[in-house]
Amino acid sequence: MSESRTFYQHHEQAVSSRHTLDYRSRLRALSTIIHSLLLYVLLILFALLTLFPILWMLLASFKSPTELSAIPPTILPQVWRWQNFFEAWQSAPFSRYLLNSFFIACAIMVLETATSALAAYAFARLRFPGRDIIFLAYLGTLMIPQQVTLVPRFIIIRDLGWIDSYQGLILPQVFSAFGTFLLRQFFLTIPFELEDAARIDGASRFKVFTTIILPLSTPAIATLAIFIFFYQWNNLLWPLVISNTIDTRPVAVGLRFFLGEYANEWHLLMAASTLATIPPIILYIFTQRWFVRGITLTGFGGR
């Protein structure tokens, strides 16, 4: 009897402990679900907060001037005015602005990517005296605001006679410490043995750079190129200083056309701003795979 009683007691304890473990596992699973839901809700709120100015611009581009200045403001347009886009396109040489922006952004993207890749290869793979000190000094230029170097750069461009020219808009912006740093960190993750094997086979430094380093760094280079294009498409300060005529004026400066001295055409400005955001969105849609892959693979560690 005592043995059977002991058996039943152990059995009850095992069942009780099993129920306790099941309850704790369910509690942990429920807690994980609640934390995930709260995290997703928080992320959705932040996303809506970030997208609100863009949604407001899009909705305002369909409103009339009277409705746009109404108090309290309305969210959705009472009458959807599609003609705002046609008026904005015809009120200014918008096609010329878009063409200038596309040409300037693409030219800077290609040249800055090339110079950043060459400098990054030198800082990552070559050994020369003072390399790390020079790199730190070059990297320190990131802490200098663009406004500090604006006047010296303008004086240099003026002395060269490049005011209101494409070379004045493009060449001062084709060197980037950020791009050099980004690609250098990625180049450091490529095994040195690949380069040593190519050098043993008789490949030159430039041959190694073009046939080994660049093909393996395609995600990082694509990411940098996309960053450069987006930044230059929205760049306002330097083109505002250098560009004086329609021939070289990009769309970021051309939007100021809708801001008058005595009145502002806000409905046309919102429509023009919406049109100006279409090319970067299209570019991102087609390059999203490279962009995400580059963000994932681009490391910031190194030797």
PyMOL commands that set and color helices and strands:
alter all, ss='L'
color gray80, all
select helices_A, chain A and resi 2-60+65-68+83-91+94-125+131-143+150-160+166-173+177-187+192-200+205-216+218-234+237-242+251-258+266-297
alter helices_A, ss='H'
color red, helices_A
deselect
rebuild
show_as cartoon
